[in-house]
C-alpha cells in the first residue's frame, strides 16, 4: 500500500506500507504523481489523503473495507460535493444523494481521502486525461469507469473521525464542462434550461465554455482483466429461501417451482403468497400438496391483493441466511442459484441482481456493475437486511416500489450488484383473470395527477430538489411533444395543476404511511 499525502494541489509526501518515505516528482500535478506511482508499484493499493486529514486516516482498517481490487473508495464528510447539488439537474440516478453515514455507491469522488488499485490506474493511463484539478480527475475516472465495472463508494470508514470539514465552492464552469465530457450533448442544454427556469440564471458563458471539451466515455478501457476475489466472508450457512407472490397464474407458478426443484443448489424453503380478492375464494394451487417437492413450501392464502403486501408477508416468513425474490412468471436454468452464490462470494456483496430479459430481448448491459435499479423478481439478498427494509405500502397498486426498495437498501449500506451472466427469463404472463381494479383515492378528481402520486412519493422521498425539478422539466417536454403550439398556454396551466395535484396526493401518501 502506498499513501500519497497532498495539500490539494501538490503532493507533500509519499509513504510506503513499511512507513518508508518514497521519492516522487515534486513539480508534477497530483493526477500525474498518482499515475507514476501506479507504474512503479503495479500491484499496490494507492491511497490519497489531504494532509489536514492525516491524523484521521484509518490505515489499519483499509484492507477490510477495500476488499477487492476492482473498487474505488473516497470520502468527504461535508455536505457539499465537488460538483455541487446542481449535478442533479442532469443526473436522476441514485448515486447523487449520498448517505454519508454508510458505505454508499456513487461515482462522486473526493480528493480529501480515497483509495484505488494500481491496476485500474494503469488501464486508464493515456485513455483518460490527467487533469490538473485532482478532484475533477477523480470524479471523471469514476464516472467513466463505473459503467465498465469499477465499483465506487463513499466510504466513511476511511476516516477515524469525521469532525473536520473543508469548504468546497462548486464552479458552474466546471459543472458544465463535466456534463459535456461525461453525458450526452443534450444534457448541457437541459442543465442550462433548468438553471434558467428554476433559478432565473442564464449561464451562457459556462455553456459556451463546455463546448470546447470532448466527451470522455471511452470504450477502449477494459477492466475485465482485473481479478476480483473479495476478502469478505458474506456466506456462512449458505441456506436460501425463495419468495413468490402469485395471483391467478397456476400453470406459470408450477413451472417456476419445477425450475426450483431442478436446482443444483436447492433452496430450503419456498414461500408462496397466493392472492385472490374474490370473497369466498379458496386456493387453486392443489399441486403444492399433491406433488412431492425437494424443499419446504410455506403457503399463505389471502384475500388482500397487492404485490407490496404479498412480498412483505412472504419476507416476514424467511428463515434462511439468504432470500431470493422471485416472481410467478419466471424461467431459469438449473444452475442459477449455484452460480449466483459463486458470484456473491467472489464480489463479497449482500445484494445481487440477475439479468431479466423477455423473449427475443437483447442483453444491453454486459458488465458487472453497480445497478441503478432494483428488481423484486430477480434479486437475492442477505436476510439480515430484512430487519431494516420493507416494501412501502404507500406505493401499493402504483409505481416505484422496486426503486424505493432499492433505495432503502442503499441507504443502509447495501449496494446492488448486477450480474449479467446470471439470467432469468421474464415471460410477462397475462394477468390473472380475477384481479380487481383498485379504487385510487384521486381517481374521481377533476384534475388527474401527473405523474402518478405513488411515483411522485418515491421521488420526493429519495431525490434531491434538483433531481425532482429536472424530472418535472423532462416530463413537461415529453408531454408537450403531443400538443399543438396554439394550445400551449392551456397545456401549461393544466400541466401545472396536474403536477400540484400529484404533489398533494404524494404528501398525503407519505403522511398516511
N, C-alpha and C positions, 0 to 999 in steps of 0.2 A: 504494500500500500504506500502510495506517495501522497504527501499532503502539500498543497500549494496555498500558501498564505498571501493575501494581497490587500491593497488599500483601496480597491475599487477601480483603479486604472492600471496599476503596475504590480507585478509580483514583488513581495518583500522578503520571502524566504521559501525554500522548498526543503521538506524533511522526509526522510525515508521511514519505513516501518521500524527500523532499528534505531531511530532517532538521530540519524546521521544527516548533516546538512549537505545538500546536493547543489551543484552549480547549475546555473541557468542564464539565459540571455536577459540581462537587466534592462535592455533597451526595447525588448520586444513587447508587443501587446499581449494581454492575458490569454487570449484565444490561441495565439501562436505558441506561447510558453506551454500551455496545456497540450497542444498537439505535439510539440517537440518531446515532452515527457512521455507521451504515448509511444513514440518511436523508440526512445531509449529504453523504456520499460514496457514492452508489449504485453506482458502477462500480469500487469498490475492494475489495481484499482487506483483511480486518480481522484483525490478529494480536493475540493477547493473551499476556502474559508476566508471571509473577511477578517482582517487582523483584530477588529473590535470584538469578534465572537470567539477568539482563540481559546479563552479560558472556559467557554461553554461547549466547546466541540466534544461530542460524545465518541471519541475514538474507540473506546473499548466496546461499544455497542454496534459499531458499523458492520462487522461481519454477520451479526444476527439479522439486521434489517436489510442489508444488501445481500440477499440470499442466492442470487444467481447473476450471471454476467450480462444478461440482456435487460438491464434495468438502468434507469437514471433517476436519482433522487435529489431533491433540494428542499430547502425550507426558508420561508420568510415569515417570521412571527407577526409582522404587521398586517394591517387590513387592506393595504393598497399594493397591488401587484405592479410589475414593471410597465405593463401596457395600460393599466388602469381599468376601471369598470366599463369604459366605453367600448371595449372589445365585444361586449355583449350585444352591441348594435349589429354585429355581423356573425356572431357565433352563438347558436342556440344549444350547443352541446352541454352535457352535464359536467364538463371539465372547467367551466368558468367560475361557478360559485363554489369556492373551495372551503371545506370544513377544516379549519386549522387544528382541531383537536385530535384528528385521526390521520392515519395514512390514507391519503385521498388521491385518486387518479386524476392527473392533469398534465398537460404539456406546458403549463405556465411555470417556468423555472426561475430561480433566483440566484444571483451571484453571492448572496450572503453566506450560504453553505450548501454543499452538494457533493455528489459522487457519481462517477461513471467509470466504466471499464475501458482500458486502453483499446481493446479490440473494436469497440464502437467508433472511437476517435480515428483509428487507422482506416476504417472502412469509409468514413465520410471525408477523409483527407482529400483535398483538391476537388471535392464534389459539392461541398458547402463552403462558401466564402468565410474566412476567418475574420470576423468583424472586429473593429477597434472597440466597440461597445460590448463588453463582456456579457452583460445581461441580454442584449439583443442576440448575440451569438448563441447563448444557451437556450433561449426561447425558440430561436429559429431551428436549431438542431433537434429539439424535442418535437416541435410541430411537424417537421418534415418526417421524422423517423417513427412517430407513434403509429402511423398507418402502416408502416413497414415492419412492425413487430417489436419496437422498443417500448418497454413498459415504464412509464414515467409517473412519479408520485411526488406530492407534497408530503414530506415525512418529518413530523415534529420530533421524533426520537433522535434526529441528528444532533439536537442540542440538549444539553443537560438542564438548562433553564431557558425559558422563553420570555424573559423580562425585558431584554434590550430591544429597542426598535430603531430602525433607520428610516428617515423620512424620504419617500420617493415622490417625485413630481413627474407624472406621465406626460409625455410630449405628444401633441396631436400630429406633428410631422412624423414621428416615429411610428405612431399608430397607423396612419395611412400607408406608410411605407411597408409596414409589416403585413397589413391586409393585402396590399398589392403583390407582395412576394410569396404569400402562403395561401391565398384564396383565389377564387376565380375573379376575373376582371370586374364583373358586375358588382361585386361586393363593395368596392371603394365608392361606387356611386350610391349604393344603398346607405353606406356609412355617412356620406355627405348629406343625403336626403334626411336621415334620421336626426343628425345634428341640426339641420335647418328647421325641421318640423317641431321637435321637442325641446330644443334649446335656443332656437332663433339665432343660431350661429352659422354663418356661411363660410365654411373653411375651404375656400377656393385654392389658396396657396398650398396648403398641405395636400390637397387633391392633385394639383398640377405637379407638385414635387414628387409624388409617389409614381407618376407615370414614367419617370426616368429609370425605374428599377425593374429587373426581370423577375419572373416567378421562379421560386427555388425548388418547387416539388420535383424531385429527381428520381426517375425510375431506374437509374443506373446503380443506386445504392442497394446493396443486398446484405441483409443482416442474418440470412438463413444459416450461414456458416458458424455463427456464434452459438456454441453449445450451451444448452440450458439444463442445469442439474441443480435444482433447488436444495439448499441445506435444511429447509424447514421440513418437519415431520408432521404433515397435516392429517394423516390417517393412522388410526390405531386398530380398532376392531375391524374397520372396513365394511361394516354392515350398512345396508341401504334399504330404505323403504321407498315405495313408489306411490304417488298420489294421482288420482284420476277423477276429476269431476265429469259427470255424464248426464245427458238428458236426451232420451229418445233415439239413441244410436246403438241399439243392442248388438247388431252384427259388427259394426266398426269396433266397438269395445271388445268384443270377443276376439277379433283379430289382434288387437293390442295385447290382450292377455296371452294369446298364443305366442306372440313375439317375445314377451317377457319370459314365458315358460321355456323358451329355447335358448335363453341367455347362457353364455359360458360362465358368467358371473351372476349367480341368481340373487334377486332381491329377497329380503327376509319377509317383508310384508307388502302387500298391495292394498292400498286404502282407496276404496271407491265410494264416492258420494253421489248417489243417484237422486235426481230431482224430478218431480212430477207435480206441478202446481194444481192439477185437477183434483177436486175434493173426492175422497173415497178411493182414489187410485192406489194401487199396490205395485210392488216391484215386478219388473218384467225380465229380470236377469236370472232366470232359472238355472242357467249353466254355471253360476257361481257355486252352487251346491251339488248339482247333478254330475259334475265332472271333477276329477282329481287334478289339483294344481300343486306344483312344487314349491309353493310359498303360501303363507297365511293370507287369506283375503279378509279384510275388515270392510264390511259393507254397511253404509249408512243410507237409509232412505228418508227423504224429506220432501214435504210439500212446498218448501220455500225455494223458489228458483233464484238463480243468480250465481255467476261464476265466482265473485269475490267471497260470498258467504260459503259456497261449496268448498273452495280451496282452504279457507280458514278452518272450517270444520275438519277437513282432512288433515291439515298440518298440525292441528291440536292432538292428533292421534299418533303422530310419528314417534317411534321408539328407537330407531337405529341412529348410527353416527351420521349418516348422510341421507338426503332425501332427493328423489328425482321427481321434479314437477313435470308431469306428463299430460297428454290430452287423449280424448277418446277417439280421435281420428288420425292417429299417428301410425307409421310403419317404420321398422328399423331392423338392422341386421343382428344376428345372434351374438356378435362380439361387441356390441355398443357399450355396455356397462364395463366390460373388461378394459377396453381401450380408453374409456373415459377415466378410469382410475389411474391408468398409466400416465395420462396427460396431467391429471390433477397432482400426482406425486412429482412429476418432472418439474412443474412450474410452481408448486407449493401454494396453490390457490384454494380458497374456500368456496368459490363460486365459479362454475364452468357452464358455458352455453354452447350448444351444438349449432351447426348449420340447420336450416329449417325451410327447405325448398318445397315448392309444389311441383307437380308433374310438369315436365318439359321446361322448368325454370333453370336458368344457368347460374352457377355459382360465380358471384362477382368478387366477393371478398375472400381472398385465398390465403391471407396471412393471419397467423395467430396474433391477436391484438386485444387491447382494452376496448370493450364494446361500449358504444353509445346507448345501446338499448338493453332491455331485459325481456326474455321470453318465458312466460308462465307455462308453456307447453313443451319446452325443450331445454330446461336448465337443471343443474344439480348443485346443491349447496349443503354446507355442513349444518347439521341440525342445531348446533349450539347458537346459531344466528337467529333461529326462530323465536327466541325469547325477546328479541328486540324489534322484530318486524312483523307486519301482517298486511293483508290486502285491505285497502281503505274502503270501508263500506259506503262512504260518500260517493264513490265512483261506480257503484253498482248500476248496471244497465247503461253505463255511459262509456266514455273513452278515457284512456290514460292510466288504467290500474296497473298494467305491466310496467310502464315507465315510472310510475310512483313507487312501486315495489323495488325497482332497481335503484332509485334514488335513496330510498330508505337503507338499502344495503350499503351503498357507497358512503352514506353518512355515518355508518357505524364502523367504517374502515374495511369493508369487504369489497374488493374490486371484482368486476365481472369480466372474465377472460373468455374470449370467443375462440373456439377450436373448429376450424372449417372441415378438418378431416373426420370429425365426428358428425355423422349425418343422420337426420331424421326426415322422412318424407311426410309432409303435411298434406293429407288428402283433401282438406277443406270440404268435408262432407256436408250435405244439405242439413239444415237444422231439423231437429225432431218435430214431429207433427203435432205435439200437444203443448207447444210453447205458448204462453200467454203474453201478449204485448203489454209491457209495463206502462202504467199511467204516471207520467213525469209531472212534477209539481208545476212546471212552467208551460205545460202542453197547451193550455187554453188561453195563454196570454195573447193579447192583440199584437204585441211586438215580440216576435220569437227571437230568443237569444242566439247570437252567433259571435264566437264559436260556442260549442256545447258547454254549458256551465260546468260539467264534470272535467272537461279538458282545461277550461279556464282555472278551475280549482287546483288542478295538478300544476299548472304553470305558475300560478300565484304562490304556490307552496314551495316550489323548487327553483324558480328562475330569478335572476336579478331583474331590477327595474328596466334596465336597458334591453335585456332579452325579451321581456314581455312587450315592451314598446315596439321593438323590431318585428316581433311576431304580428303585432297589430298592423304595422305598415305592409308587411308581406301579404297578409290576409286581405287587406284593402285593395292592393294592386291586383291580386289574383281575382278577386270578385269584380273589380272594375272592368276587367277584360270583357266581361259578358254584358256590359252596359253601354248604351249609346251615349255620345257626348251630350246630346240635348237633355238627357235625364240626369246629368251629373250632380246637380245640386240636390235633387230629390234623393238620389242614391246616397250622397254623402250624409245627409240628415238621417236617413234610415239606417245606414251603417253605424253611425254614432249611437243611435238609440239601441240597436241590437247588441252592440258591444257593452253599453252600460247595463242592459238587461242581463247579459251573461255575467258581468262582474257582480251585479246584485245577487244573482242566484248562487254564484260561486262562493260568495261570502256567507250566504245562508247555509250552504252545504258544509262549509268549514265550521261554522258555529254549532251546527247540529251533529257534527262528527263526534 
